Amino acid sequence: MGRKAARAARRGDRRARRIAVDRGDLAPLLPDHLGRRPRRADADTGGGRVMAAQAKRVPLPAILLANDLLDGDVVFAFVDGAGPLAWTRDPALALVAADDAAADRLEAFAATELRGNKVVDAYLVDVAIESGSPVPRHFRERFKTLGPSNRPDLGKQAGEGIASAPKG
């Protein structure tokens, strides 16, 4: 956008504003100090701070939730009787990570299973403990633990062999 159009946009010319929005160029609509692009520090010259992005972790307690790659069903990480982590369809059997070490263990297990093409979309879900079993705090994950919402007589909420079908 030219200098004239930018000035008109700042003055309030509706046509210039519409053109700027259509083109995706919102810089002329902002005040002068906000419209400029910030200078990027050159990493080679050390001319600025470089901040490392830290991964955001969900609040604890949390469980590991994923989708089975073969059948698409929602699965949860749990401790098998022998001790290694495995997958189950039953959310009540899910291993609850109450501290950072347990959460790190679940994330490492998820990374291994993702590389092995056993599950997809594995992530930690913050939960509340109700009646001794973990219940997701967010609506999306709560839906995933229950099954289809249009047929409450089917799926996990109907109790269709949940405990008898561990995945692993």
Secondary structure, 3 states (H helix, E strand, C coil): CCHHHHHHHHHCCHHHHHHHHHHCCCHHHCCHHHHCCCCCCCCCCCCCCCCCCCCCCCCCCEEEEEEECCCCCEEEEEECCCCCEEEECCHHHCCCECCHHHHHHHHHHHHHHHHCCCEEEEEEEEEEEECCEEEECCHHHHHHHHCCCCCCCCCHHHCCCCCCCEEC
